[in-house]
Amino acid sequence: MPTTILTHNQTAWLNITNPTPEDIQEIAARFPNFHPLNLQDCLTELEIPKLNQNHNYVFLVVQLPIWDPADRISRPAEIDIFLSRGALITSHRNELKPLTNMFAQAQSDETYRAELMERGASPLLYQLLNALVGYCFPIVHHIGRNVRRIEETIFDKNTRYLLNEVAVVRRDTITVRRILRSQISVIEALIRGNWPFIQEELDPYWGDIGDHLSQLCSMLDEYAEVISGLSDTVDALASHRIDEVVRLLTIITVLTLPLMVLATLFSMNITMPFAEHPALFYLVIGFGAGLAAITMWLLRRRRWF
């Protein structure tokens, strides 16, 4: 898709969706001071989150989670950002709604565009990063709701369903936490940086974004700890229910064992004592039932059931 450019006063926002080599060549021609390796990173999927600094621009690789309903897991979506004096360049694959919506609204609404861009490119970067990090709170709250739902249904008898749900929520929690935690170093680099094209009064605002990321990671740490405890509880419940099934099968086997022994004994093709006695059948059945009753009494006395 061709590069779309928004301008207001002395500030320009260049937005590239689904970048191609031709798009990157156009950016290289417009900004010859951009390093070729940074430009090449825009064509590579899932680079490591980082901040590369230069004397007249910075290059950021930012990743944020997006929900994949098919696989029920959050996946990282990447944004490559160049920031220089008076210019912000964003390169992405149109996966993050806050960025797409912000650019579309700025494109159609001149008043909104003026609010975003009148103070310069670095405040525009803050507005963008703040919106992207704010977009993560509903994702983390969704994980929290899933954890609470498991807590409420943990004593249901559908153990297989619970085991699957715990595994899905645990995987999503770990994935989102890994994605967000790696962004903290990028924000910390912005706080530490001292570049003439980034306004110094933005330092508290970078810190505010860092606080939000830390808050999200703390929430995810808590959810991970809770889901780990729930997993142990579900495993214990599943083990207990398996023990109950094994115990029931054992009791049935023990109770039928005397009858099975007698049936096997009297089914042998040999002459048995008193084989012709008319009461033999009833004596064998009674003896077997008596043994089963005695066995049941012994098991009951030992509180097996």
N, C-alpha and C positions, 0 to 999 in steps of 0.2 A: 504494500500500500504506500502511495507517495507520502512524503512528509507533510504534515499539516502544521501551519505556523499561525500562532496568535501573537499579536503585538498590542502593546499599550504603553504610551509614552516612550521610554527608552528600554522597555523590557520586552523580550521575545520568549515565547514558549513554543518549542518545536516538539511535536509529538509524532512518534513513529510507531505504527502498529504492525506487528508481524514483519520485522525488518528484513530486507533483502540486501545482498551485496551492493546493489545499485543505490539503495537508500544510504548505506554506510559510506559509500564513495561520495555521495552528495554532501553528507555531513563533513567528511574529511576535506572536501573542497571549500566549504563554508568556514571551517575552523581548522586551518592547517597546523595549529599548535597542539591539537589533540593527538595523543600518542597512538600509533597504529595498533598496539596490543590492546589498548582500551577499546578502540573501535571494533577490533575483532571479537572482544568479549560480548558485544551486542548480538553477535550471530551465534553464540554458543549458549546452549540451554543449561540452566542450573549451575552457574558459576558459584564459587564460594563467596558468601557475603563479605564485602570488603570496602575499603575507602582508599583509593590511590590519590595522592596529592601531587600537584604540580605548582609551579610558581604563579600560574594564571588560570588554573581551573582545578576542580576536583572531580573524580569519577567514583560513583557509588554503585555497588551491586546490592540490591535490597531484595529479600525474599519474604513473602508473607503467605499464610495458609489460605487455601480455598477448598471448599468441601466437594468431595467427589461422591455423589449419592449412589452411583453404581457399585463402587467398592466399599462404601461407608467408611471413608478415611479422608483426612485432609492432606492435600498435596501442596508442595511449594510452588508459588508463582513468582516469577522474577521480574524485576524492573531495573533497567540499567539507566543511570542518571548522570548527565554531565551538567556541572554548574560552573559558569564563568560570569564575568562581569556583564550584567544585563541580559543573560541568556540562560534558559533552563531547557535541556534536551532530555526527553524521556523516551526510552525504547522498551517495548513490552509486547506481549502476545494477546492483548485485549482480554485478559482473564480476571482482572481485578475491577470490580464495579466502582469503587470510590474514584479511582483514577479516570475510568471511562466517563463516569457521570460528571466529574468535576470539569474535565476538558470540554465535554459536550455542552454543559451549561455555560461555561465561559465563552464558548464559541457562539452561542445563540443569545446570550444575555449580556449586553454591554455594561450594565450596572454591576453585575456580578464580576465580570472581567476586570473592571476598574478596581473593585474591592480586593481582588486577588493579586493584581499585578502592579498597582500604583506605587508600592513601596520598594519594588525591585525584585530581582530573581531569587535572592536568598530567602526573603519572607515567603515567596511563592513556594519554595522548596519546603519550608516549615509547614505551610498549610497542607501541602500534599502529603508529607510524611505523617502529620497529625491525623489526617483523614484516614490514611491507610492503617495506622495503628489502632485508631478508634474502631475501624471495621473488624478488628480481631476480637473485640469484647463480646459481640454476639456469638462468635464461634466458640469462645471459651465458656460462655454461659450455657451454650448448647451441650457442651461436654458435662458441665455441672448438672444439668437436668437429667442427662443420661445416667450419671452416677446416682442421683437421688432416686431415679426410677428403679435401679437395681437394688438399692437399699430397701425400697418399699416391697419388692417382690422376691427378696432373697429366700424367704421361707416357703415359697411356692414349691410344688412337687415336680415342676417341669425342670429338672436339673440340667438336662441337655441344653435347653434354651438359655438358661442362666449362664452356663459355662461359655456358650457362644457369645452372649452379650457382654460378659465381662472381658473376654478376649478382644472383642471389637473396640470397646470403649478404652481399654488399656492401650491398645495399639494407637488409637487416635490421640490419646493424651500424650503419649511419648513422642509422636510425630510432631504435633503442634508445639510442644515444649522445645523440641530440638530446633524447629524452625525459628521460633521467636527468640530463643536464647542467643542464637548466633547473630541476631540483629543488634544486640546491646553493644557489642564492640564497635559497630559502625557509628552508632549514636555517640558513644564515648569519644571516638576519633573526631567527630564534629565538634564536640565540646572542647576538646584539647586544642583543636586547630586554630591557627591565627593567620587568616588569609585576608588580604585587603578587600577582596570582592565579596566577603561574607560579613554582614554587619555584626559588630561585637555585641550589640544589645540583644541579639538572638540567643546568646548562651543560656540564659534561664529557660528559654523555650525549648532548646535542645534537651536541657535537663528534664523538663516536664515530659517530653516524649520518652526519655530514658526511664523516668519514674513509672510511666504507664506500662512500658515493656516489663519492668521489674515486677510491677503489680500482677501483670498477666502471668509471668513465670511463677510467681509465688502461688497464685491460684492453681496453676497446673501442677505445681509440686504437691499442693494439698490434695488435689484430686487423684494424683498418682499414688499418694500414700493411702488414701481411702480405698481406691480400687484394688490396691495390693492386699489390704485387709479383707475386702469383700471376696477377693479371689481365694484367699486362704479359707474363709468361711464356707464358700461354695464347695471347695475341695473337701473340707471336713464333712459337710452335709452329704456330699456324694459318696464319700467313703462310708459314712454311717448307713446310708441307704443300701449300699452294696453289702455291707455286713448283715443287714436285716434280711436281704434276699438269700444270702449264703446260709444264714441261720435257719430260715424257713425250709430251704431245700435239704439241709442236714437233718432237720427234725422229720421231714417226710421220709427221707431215706432210712433213718433209724427205725421209725415206726413200721415201715413195710418190710424191714429186713427179716424179722422172724417168720413172717408168712412166706417170703421168698425162699428162705432156707428150707422150710417144710415142703413147699411146692417142688423145689429142686430135688429134695430127698425122695419124695414119694413118686416123682416122675421117672425115676431110674427104672430101666427095663430089667429088674431083678425081682425075685420073690421076697416080699417084705413080711415080717411077722404079723400075724393077725390080719393079713391082707383080705381075707374073706369075711371078716367080722362085719356085720351090718352097721355097727355104730362107729366104725373106724373113721369114716368121713367126718362125722360130727365131733369126734374126739380131737382130730387134727385141727379142724377149724377153731374149736374152743381153746385148744392149747396155744395156737398162734395168736388168737385174740387176747388170751391172758398175758402172753409175753408182751404184746404191743401195749396192753394196759399198764403192765408193770413198768415198761420203758417210759411211757408217758408220765407216769407218776414220779419216776426218778428225775426226768427232765424238768417237770414242774417244780419238784422240790429244790432243784438247783436253779430255779428261776430263769430257765432258758426261754420261757414264754409265759 
